[in-house]
Amino acid sequence: MTNERFMELVNMSFSALKNNCVTLPEEGVTLQVLEAPLVGFASADDPLFEEYKDPEIIGPEFRTPEEYMTGAKTVAGFFFPFTEEVRSRVRTETEPASPTWKAAYGLNTEIVDAFLDELIPRLEAEGAAVFQPNRDPSMVRKTVPTADGEDVHFSVSWSNRHAMYAAGLGTFGMHRHIITEKGCCGTTASFITDVELVPTKREYTGVYEWCQRCGKCSERCPGGAIPENGLRNLKKCSAHGGKVREQFGGMCGKCLTAVPCEDRAPAKEN
């Protein structure tokens, strides 16, 4: 299978989605939730996957593509941007829990799963084998306190964001989200396959290269979880997110909109 054929199947699968919309009763409108994905490929034997076992990166729980799937050749990463119709509303809403974000973000996993359920049978029909680590019952996620106790680190057996970094889709930002050519306001997916596809060239060498450290996400964070010159504190973020869910029945997500990297990678453009 060629990269071009893979993308044909991606486009067919996305076009076949029937659940990629949400209705906002307050406005009486129905919006498309996600745009078609950016797609990138990494070789399954890329040294990065072994490096991810470092406790300073992900940790020993991380499993390489070959450890998940014998004969693994490629890791495919996907970034689905939220549509402008969704982002423009979230960008200007002032409530602690944006009604639009609650409705749209609340569906993102369901939509992505539906996409994968469309795509993978098409790949299998052409002879590909696919393994989805995030749907594996053995998936591990450990919360590890930092040495000073001020933050936490998540050591997981698989990470979509790190798969995307390896697959040339973008780098991390101060907010710890991936910044792609279509920004950071989106959702992710990845899987492993035995199809050998041409890896996507990584147009960066630094983990935070596409973050211009402008501090706008810090200004947007109502929980004070993003220091002006540092990375999002996951402990503070989780605590604030828990309060928002408990008090308002929604989700925060403020650091993903009304920031320069919402829908592009300004540091890459400079």
C-alpha positions as CSV (number, residue, x, y, z in Angstrom):
1,M,0.0,0.0,0.0
2,T,1.2,3.5,-0.8
3,N,0.9,6.6,1.3
4,E,-1.4,8.0,-1.4
5,R,-3.7,5.0,-1.2
6,F,-3.7,5.2,2.6
7,M,-4.9,8.8,2.4
8,E,-7.6,7.9,-0.1
9,L,-9.0,5.5,2.5
10,V,-8.7,8.1,5.2
11,N,-10.7,10.6,3.1
12,M,-13.3,8.0,2.3
13,S,-13.7,7.0,5.9
14,F,-14.0,10.6,7.1
15,S,-16.6,11.4,4.5
16,A,-18.6,8.4,5.6
17,L,-19.0,9.7,9.2
18,K,-22.6,10.3,10.2
19,N,-22.0,11.4,13.8
20,N,-19.7,14.4,13.2
21,C,-22.1,17.1,14.3
22,V,-23.6,18.6,17.4
23,T,-26.8,20.6,18.0
24,L,-26.7,23.7,20.1
25,P,-30.2,24.1,21.5
26,E,-29.5,27.6,22.8
27,E,-28.8,28.8,19.2
28,G,-31.0,26.3,17.4
29,V,-28.1,25.3,15.1
30,T,-26.2,22.1,14.2
31,L,-22.5,22.3,13.7
32,Q,-19.9,20.1,12.2
33,V,-17.5,19.2,15.1
34,L,-14.2,18.0,13.5
35,E,-12.4,18.8,10.3
36,A,-10.7,16.0,8.3
37,P,-7.5,14.9,10.0
38,L,-3.9,15.8,9.3
39,V,-2.0,12.5,9.0
40,G,1.6,11.6,9.6
41,F,3.7,8.4,9.6
42,A,6.6,7.2,11.7
43,S,8.7,4.1,11.2
44,A,7.8,1.6,13.9
45,D,11.6,1.2,14.6
46,D,12.2,4.9,15.0
47,P,14.6,5.3,17.9
48,L,12.2,7.9,19.5
49,F,9.9,5.1,20.6
50,E,12.6,3.5,22.7
51,E,13.6,6.9,24.1
52,Y,10.0,7.4,25.3
53,K,10.7,4.8,28.0
54,D,12.9,7.4,29.8
55,P,11.2,8.5,33.0
56,E,11.8,12.1,32.1
57,I,9.8,11.7,28.9
58,I,7.0,9.1,29.4
59,G,8.4,6.3,31.5
60,P,9.1,2.6,31.7
61,E,5.4,1.8,31.2
62,F,5.6,2.9,27.6
63,R,5.6,0.1,25.1
64,T,7.2,0.3,21.6
65,P,5.3,-0.5,18.5
66,E,7.1,-3.9,18.2
67,E,6.2,-4.7,21.8
68,Y,2.6,-4.2,20.9
69,M,2.5,-5.8,17.5
70,T,4.9,-8.3,16.0
71,G,5.9,-7.2,12.5
72,A,5.0,-3.6,13.1
73,K,6.2,-1.3,10.3
74,T,4.5,2.0,10.7
75,V,2.8,4.2,13.3
76,A,0.1,6.4,11.9
77,G,-0.8,9.6,13.8
78,F,-4.0,11.7,13.3
79,F,-4.9,15.3,14.3
80,F,-8.5,16.3,13.9
81,P,-9.0,20.1,14.2
82,F,-12.2,21.4,15.7
83,T,-14.1,23.4,13.1
84,E,-14.1,27.2,13.1
85,E,-17.8,27.1,13.9
86,V,-17.0,25.4,17.2
87,R,-13.8,27.3,17.9
88,S,-15.3,30.8,17.3
89,R,-18.0,30.2,19.8
90,V,-15.6,28.8,22.5
91,R,-13.2,31.6,21.8
92,T,-15.7,34.3,22.9
93,E,-17.7,32.5,25.6
94,T,-17.0,33.7,29.1
95,E,-18.6,30.9,31.2
96,P,-16.3,28.7,33.2
97,A,-17.6,25.8,31.2
98,S,-18.4,26.8,27.6
99,P,-21.7,25.2,26.5
100,T,-20.3,24.8,23.0
101,W,-17.1,23.1,24.3
102,K,-19.1,20.8,26.5
103,A,-21.2,19.7,23.5
104,A,-18.5,19.4,20.9
105,Y,-15.6,18.2,23.0
106,G,-17.9,15.8,24.7
107,L,-18.4,14.0,21.4
108,N,-14.8,13.9,20.1
109,T,-13.9,10.4,21.3
110,E,-17.1,9.0,19.9
111,I,-16.4,10.7,16.5
112,V,-12.8,9.5,16.4
113,D,-13.8,6.0,17.3
114,A,-16.4,6.0,14.5
115,F,-13.7,7.2,12.1
116,L,-11.3,4.4,13.1
117,D,-14.2,1.9,12.8
118,E,-14.6,3.1,9.2
119,L,-10.9,3.2,8.3
120,I,-9.5,0.0,9.8
121,P,-11.9,-2.4,8.0
122,R,-10.9,-0.7,4.7
123,L,-7.2,-1.2,5.5
124,E,-7.8,-4.8,6.5
125,A,-9.7,-5.4,3.3
126,E,-6.5,-4.5,1.5
127,G,-4.3,-6.8,3.5
128,A,-3.2,-4.6,6.4
129,A,-3.1,-5.6,10.0
130,V,-3.8,-2.8,12.5
131,F,-3.3,-2.6,16.3
132,Q,-4.8,0.2,18.4
133,P,-2.9,0.6,21.7
134,N,-5.5,3.0,23.2
135,R,-8.2,0.4,22.8
136,D,-6.1,-2.4,24.3
137,P,-7.3,-3.6,27.7
138,S,-3.8,-3.7,29.0
139,M,-3.3,0.0,28.6
140,V,-1.5,1.4,31.6
141,R,-1.7,5.0,33.0
142,K,0.2,5.8,36.2
143,T,0.3,9.1,38.0
144,V,3.7,9.8,39.3
145,P,4.3,12.8,41.6
146,T,7.2,15.1,40.8
147,A,10.1,15.2,43.2
148,D,8.9,18.4,44.8
149,G,5.3,17.2,45.0
150,E,4.2,20.4,43.1
151,D,3.1,18.5,40.0
152,V,2.4,15.1,38.6
153,H,3.6,13.1,35.5
154,F,1.6,10.6,33.6
155,S,3.5,7.5,32.7
156,V,1.5,5.6,30.1
157,S,1.9,2.6,27.9
158,W,1.0,4.6,24.8
159,S,0.6,8.3,23.9
160,N,-1.1,9.7,20.9
161,R,0.7,13.0,21.3
162,H,4.1,11.4,21.3
163,A,3.1,9.2,18.4
164,M,2.2,12.4,16.5
165,Y,5.5,14.1,17.4
166,A,7.3,11.0,16.0
167,A,5.1,11.1,12.9
168,G,6.1,14.7,12.0
169,L,2.8,16.3,12.9
170,G,4.0,18.9,15.4
171,T,5.7,19.7,18.6
172,F,4.5,20.4,22.2
173,G,3.6,23.8,23.6
174,M,3.7,25.3,27.0
175,H,0.1,24.1,27.4
176,R,1.5,20.5,26.7
177,H,-0.9,20.1,23.7
178,I,0.6,19.3,20.3
179,I,0.9,22.3,18.0
180,T,0.4,21.2,14.4
181,E,0.2,23.2,11.1
182,K,-3.5,23.5,11.9
183,G,-2.9,24.6,15.5
184,C,-3.5,22.9,18.8
185,C,-7.3,23.0,19.1
186,G,-8.1,19.5,18.0
187,T,-8.2,15.8,19.1
188,T,-5.9,12.9,18.3
189,A,-5.6,9.3,17.4
190,S,-2.9,6.8,16.4
191,F,-2.4,3.2,15.6
192,I,0.3,0.7,14.6
193,T,0.2,-1.3,11.3
194,D,2.3,-3.8,9.5
195,V,2.1,-1.8,6.3
196,E,5.3,-0.1,5.4
197,L,4.6,3.5,4.6
198,V,7.0,6.3,3.9
199,P,7.7,8.2,7.1
200,T,6.7,11.9,7.3
201,K,9.7,14.2,7.5
202,R,9.9,15.9,10.9
203,E,10.4,19.6,10.2
204,Y,11.7,20.2,13.7
205,T,14.4,18.9,16.1
206,G,13.2,20.4,19.4
207,V,10.3,19.1,21.5
208,Y,8.9,22.7,21.9
209,E,10.1,24.1,18.6
210,W,6.7,25.2,17.3
211,C,5.8,27.0,20.6
212,Q,6.7,30.7,20.5
213,R,6.3,30.9,24.3
214,C,4.1,34.0,24.0
215,G,2.4,33.3,27.3
216,K,-1.2,33.7,25.9
217,C,-2.2,30.2,27.1
218,S,-1.0,31.2,30.5
219,E,-3.2,34.3,30.4
220,R,-6.2,32.2,29.2
221,C,-5.9,29.6,32.0
222,P,-8.4,30.3,34.7
223,G,-6.9,27.8,37.1
224,G,-3.4,29.4,37.1
225,A,-2.0,26.1,35.9
226,I,0.3,27.5,33.2
227,P,3.3,29.5,34.5
228,E,4.3,32.5,32.4
229,N,7.6,30.8,31.4
230,G,6.9,27.2,32.1
231,L,4.8,24.2,31.3
232,R,1.2,23.5,32.3
233,N,1.1,22.1,35.8
234,L,-1.0,18.9,35.4
235,K,-1.9,18.7,39.1
236,K,-3.3,22.2,39.1
237,C,-5.0,21.7,35.8
238,S,-6.7,18.5,37.0
239,A,-7.9,20.2,40.2
240,H,-9.4,23.1,38.2
241,G,-11.0,20.8,35.7
242,G,-12.5,18.8,38.5
243,K,-14.1,21.9,40.0
244,V,-15.5,22.9,36.6
245,R,-17.0,19.5,36.1
246,E,-18.5,19.4,39.6
247,Q,-19.8,22.9,39.7
248,F,-20.8,23.5,36.0
249,G,-21.1,20.1,34.5
250,G,-18.7,20.9,31.7
251,M,-15.0,21.1,30.7
252,C,-12.5,24.0,30.6
253,G,-10.3,23.9,27.5
254,K,-9.7,27.6,27.6
255,C,-6.0,27.2,26.7
256,L,-6.9,25.8,23.3
257,T,-8.7,28.8,21.9
258,A,-8.0,32.6,21.6
259,V,-4.3,31.8,21.5
260,P,-2.0,32.3,18.5
261,C,-1.6,28.6,18.0
262,E,-5.3,27.8,18.1
263,D,-5.4,27.0,14.4
264,R,-1.9,27.4,13.1
265,A,1.8,27.1,14.2
266,P,3.0,30.8,14.2
267,A,6.5,29.8,15.5
268,K,6.9,27.6,12.4
269,E,5.9,30.4,10.1
270,N,8.5,32.8,11.5
